[in-house]
Every structure is written in structure tokens, then in C-alpha cells.
Amino acid sequence: MTGTTLSPAISSSTDIDVRARTIVERMTVAERVGLLFHPMIFVGSPVEVDQPSPLGPSLRELIVERGIRYFCLGAIPPVAHVREALDDLQALARSTGSRLPIVFSTDPRHSFVQNDGASHRADGVSQWPEPIGLGAIGDEDLVRRFGEVVRADYRALGIRMALHPQIDLATEPRWARQAQSFGADPEHSARLVRAYLEGLQGAHLGPESIAATTKHFPGGGPQKDGEDPHFVYGREQVYPGGRFEDHLVPFRAAIEAGTAAIMPYYGMPVGLDLHGERIEEVGFAFNRQLITGLLRERLGFDGVVLSDFGLVTDATVFGKPFPARAWGVEHLSPIERVRRLFDAGVDQLGGENDPALVLELIDRGEIDTARVDASATRLVRLQLQLGLLDEPDGDGRAKAEGDAAAGGADGFVASPEHIALGIRAQSQAMTVLAEREGILPLGPELRVHLRDLAPAAAPAGWQVVAPEDAEIAVVRVGAPFEPRDTYFLESSMEQGSLAFDTTVVDGIRALAERMPVVLVVTLSRPAILTPLADTVAALVGDFGAGDAAVIAALTGEVEPVGRLPFELPRSMDAVRCSSPDVPSDTEDPLFPIGWSARGGSVRS
């Protein structure tokens, strides 16, 4: 690379912290401030660099005029064209301003849930169970291997930062974000996050790594009434059981494992005392006691603190309102919120794209340039650790090797081995909750009625028939939730009651009166299965699985070895009486955490 910022006089053998400070010193103040922003962008193929997006300015304005060098990828082209599109943006970044390359980040892209603000359904890459399903399997080696798969795919695509893993404890059964966590047990989650970070980053953060952003500090599970803090009605996190420290256990493990970045959650702690100190009731990213006092000083984290997205400015996205999640500081202006975030200890503003706010605070004397330099240096240091400034093309993306995903003549091609591993894991994660003797595994010659399963998934010996001609039925249903659609992202959040509508229950019962029913429930969150557990011949949970993977588990082609990563409550009354911060504490659960009908409960 050439340019005033990246002088060849800065040897690659120089201490990395010295290199980072030297690079920052050679940048203009505006270029340094540009590093403190991490907006989401939509990328097409070909790239339209001059076209404004639904999220704001054009890509050219963000890169050239505002000097931004970290971007979260929302919508992307088909994976065969992602690398080419990102190369075009890298060329633009390397030819202007600081000449620093772009770090592209992404939410998870290898599973089933599609939520534009949380995770993306696999498209063109191998598809695995949701992380909660990896928690159900509980195999550290498999989780490490999954991290390696994600690393290979992201590197081949030109992505160098992951906005995951999510390691919140699933302690409130109604919370919408449990599918991306590893479960409710603190130590179990800690073991798995260590393995995942080893796979994603390697033993140490380096040129072969994907930088992990572990979230949502200090644990997003204890939501009042299970509501999500993306929305004003879910802004409060509560700790009636006094178990705040439980939620730190996976984060301690992630910090020890060297996570590159940490993302605080939106929620604000209510009624929390920590070591004799009352914690201010403001959103976690605005909270100096928790970001500087706890995360930086007590836990010793010196990596990047990236705020969750959209804490500063109100927005309207695709016609839906999306107010800033500035909980506890709603009365402050956008520029005052920015000052609070940097005072708290945040390095980078997720989802924001207006450096003018920080530049005005500098002009006013309300943010010292030394404070800006501290965060800018961390962000340049991360680029150096990833080897982005030592590659001839400046983006540090090596070609995949061995069994990794690779680029063919038409671009990215997912590894067949990875695809097979993911499908097998979908089957393995399935958890047999109850079964009558002799029902499972299903036989090779059956007349089967299928509901919400594709007939094409049936084995060669099965006849897929109408109910009146069937000897057994296999039915799939999703976990219940209450649809909502006032705010942007709200429609894709599974929130509210865990109880099935009576029409669903009555329909399954009616079918079970005619023949044995194997009921498969997708447990993206817990479900109240009490009305159905004694009605069906077999009850099985999946955690993200294609129809073929479901059938493979039901027929015994792949053994379903999953155990519940959270408990399944007996009733909504039991849920309402439980403490949101306490793992697995609903009264007399229908199935306890760690349960499998093929071995009982092994985790508490």
C-alpha cells in the first residue's frame, strides 16, 4: 500500500501497539474519527457506490467523505459474487483518505433464523443448527469445527469480523434471542464459547483469524417479562434472583480466550447492586460503571468495545419506525448520547454513520482528542492483528486451502464436506423428549401422512398419503409466539406467550385419535408442550433442521443425541412466576434442562 498514513518506514517487525499508535498519529483527526463508526450497509452486484441506501448515505460518501472503515454487511449479493463486490469497495478505500482497508463484519450466516438485525438464514454456505442446537449437542470438538467452517467461509468471502458469538444465558423462557445462544447453563456456555473462539480466531488473533465480537455484555437474558430491548417495551433487565454474576461466566471465558471485541446489549439494568454500588439505570453501552469499571478494569478486557446498533439516532427503515435504543437517556440529544457512549468506554458506534457528531464534540472541547486516539488505536491495532496492513492488496484475505470453502471460476463455492457436516449436526441436535415403545426409529416401509414436511424428504420406502390412508403421521410445528409488526425488525422477533393456540392443539389431538403422531417442534425458544405430550406417540425437539435432516434423525440414519439446553416449562403461570435472571427455575418443568428421553437429565 502507498499513502501518507501507511509509510513503509513502519516496519512489520515493529511492536504492534507502536505501529498502531504511529499510524493513528499520521492520520487526520477526521480520519481517526471515521474509525469510530460501524454502520450497516447493503451491497449489491455490481456495487452501486453512488446510490443512497435505505439506511442512509451512499457507499462512496461513507468511505471517501466520512472515512469509515468498518462496515456490517446486511443484504449481500449471491455468495458467488460477494468477494468481487467487496474487492471493489476495498479498492475505493485503499485509494483515498487514510488508505486503510475496510473490515467487513456480519451477523451469523450459517443457520436458519432470518432476522435482519440478528442473524441471516444460510444462503450459499453450509447450514447448521442454530447455536442453541450446538448447545443441545454439547460437543466442544464439533463447536470448534463449526467455528473453523465459519472462519474458512468468511475469509473466502472477504469478511474478517464476526458479530458473534452470542453467549447470553437463556434464563427467561419468553426472550426472543435464545436461538443464537448456547443455552441456560453458565459453565456449559463457557465451555462452548471457548471452543467456538478457538475455531473462529485460532489460538491467537492473527492473519488467519476472523475477529470475534462476543455479545451481549453483561448478558442479555434477564429481560423483564421476556421482552426484547430492541423495542421500548423491553428496555428493562431485572435480577430478582440476585444472579448477575452467573451471566458474566461465559464472558470471563471469552475474555480469557482472547475475543477481539465485545458488544454490550441495549437493555438497562433495573435495581442492580454490584459490590455494594448501585448501578445507574441506563442502557449498558451508556453505563461507565459496567463498561469501564467492570469490563475494562475488573475483567481486564482491552479489545474493541462495539456498541449494539442504533443507540444514537432515530430512523425509519423500510417504512417502519426504529427509534434509537437510548434507554435511560432518551431525554438526551443525539450528540449528548454520543458523548455518554464515549465517556462510558465504548470504542465504536454500531449502526451509526455521522462522524460530524464526534467532530463537533471535539470542537466544543467535550471529547479530548486523546480519547479519540485511544479508540482509534484499538481499531487500527485490530487491523494489524488480522494482518490487513501487511498484505500486498491490503485486505489480508488469503485464499482458502484444504477442505475450506474456495473460489471457483464463478466465485465462492461452499465446501461439500462443510455442507454434509452441517446437515449431520442438524440431525444430531434433535432431542427426543418422549416416545412410546417401538415408535422410533421409524421403519423403512411406511404409509405416512406428512404435515409441514416436504414429501421429497421421505425415504424411498415411504408412501406419502392422505390421513385416511396413513398408518402414522409426522407433523412439524414451530415454537409459538405472538406476532407483532409496529417497529422495524419486530415482525421477525419471536416474542410473547409460549403457549400454542387451541386450534393447533386441537388439530394435532384430532389427528392423534386416528393414528400415532410423531410431533417435531422447532425449539427456537421454549414451548409449552403440556397439552400435547401425552397425546402424541413421540415428541421431538429440533433446533434448526431441514426436512431431510429431521427424517434422518427419526429413522435412525443419524442418531439424535441432543439434550435440552433450556428447560421446557409446564405452564405460562410457571413462567410468569419465575425469575428472569435464574437459569431453569420454573416450577415443576415438563422437561428439565439436560433432558433426553434416551438418558434422562444430566445437566442442572
Protein Blocks (a to p, Z undefined) as FASTA:
>chain_A
ZZjklgcklcfkbcfklmmmmmmmmpcfklmmmmmpccdddddddddfkbccfklccfkl
mmmmnopabdcdfbdcdfklmmmmmmmmmmmmmmgcjlpacddddddfkbmbccfklbcc
dehiacdddfklmmmnopaklmmmmmmmmmmmmmmnopabdcbddfbdcfbfkbmklmmm
nbjblklmmmmmmmmmmmmnombdcfkbccddddddebjklgghhiafkbmklmpccdfk
opmmmmmmmmmmmmmnopabdcddfbdcehiaeehiacddddfklmmklmmmmmmmmnop
abdcdddehilbgcdeehiacddfdehilmpcfklmmmmmmmnopabdghiacfklmmmm
mmnopacfklmmmmmmmmmmmmmmnopmmcfnlnopacdehjbccddfkopaddfklmmm
mmmmmmmmpccfbdcehkaccdfbdcdddehiafklpcfkbccddfklpcbdcddddddd
ddddfbghklmpcghjfbdcfklmmmmmmmmmmpccddddddfbccdfklmmmmpmbdcd
dehiafklmmmmmnomaccfbdcfbdcdfbfklmmmpcfklghiaghifbdghiafklpa
abZZ
